[in-house]
Amino acid sequence: MRKLFATLALAATTAFTALPMHAAVLDIPGATAGFAIAPSGDIGDFLFDAEGIINEGTDFLPVDVSFALTFETANPYGTADASLDIFDTMGAVFSGVLSTIGYEEDLLKLVFVDSGAGVFGNGLALHLFFIDQVGSNPLTGLTDGTSYEIAALGQDVAAVPLPGSLPLLAGALGFMALRRRKAQSA
């Protein structure tokens, strides 16, 4: 009986850890984004429309991408609000709102969540690369009335993966519960 539970636990562990990881990828090889500050001087808008490609394993889907980022110039990352819409010839593929924003030199790291489960599942993590240098803090390095060459790469926001040891632990706990029941009934 003990060998049976050990074999089942090992089989479950192997099955769960062997599941293929599949993630859709959005590629925007190049686009021109415009930046403008409102006449009041306190709100910045960073916008672009571009053509991109979604790669889902062996399928390549041409898409149109619309991106809009608005923020207060005094506190750009704390007040950032953005939307990302992706369309193919049939309609909307993804329509997300900003969840989190971060940055590195010449790079914005954005995570968008979608109200529906679409191509990108739980959401889309987008890395927006500035080809034109803007510095270590991209949003504060933007200049009013300037266009910037950018590229972007996005991928599914990965769900929390199942640890490989979880099925083994579940099997061991099940075995211990079964042993306890047998001991109590005896």
Sequence and secondary structure as in RCSB ss.txt:
>XXXX:A:sequence
MRKLFATLALAATTAFTALPMHAAVLDIPGATAGFAIAPSGDIGDFLFDAEGIINEGTDFLPVDVSFALTFETAN
PYGTADASLDIFDTMGAVFSGVLSTIGYEEDLLKLVFVDSGAGVFGNGLALHLFFIDQVGSNPLTGLTDGTSYEI
AALGQDVAAVPLPGSLPLLAGALGFMALRRRKAQSA
>XXXX:A:secstr
 HHHHHHHHHHHHHHHHTS     EEEEEEEEEEEEE TTSSEEEEEEEEEEEEEETTEEEEEEEEEEEEEETTS
TTTS EEEEEEEETTEEEEEEEEEEEEEETTEEEEEEEESS BTTBT EEEEEEESS   SSHHHH  TTEEEEE
EEEEEE       TTHHHHHHHHHHHHHHHHHHHH 
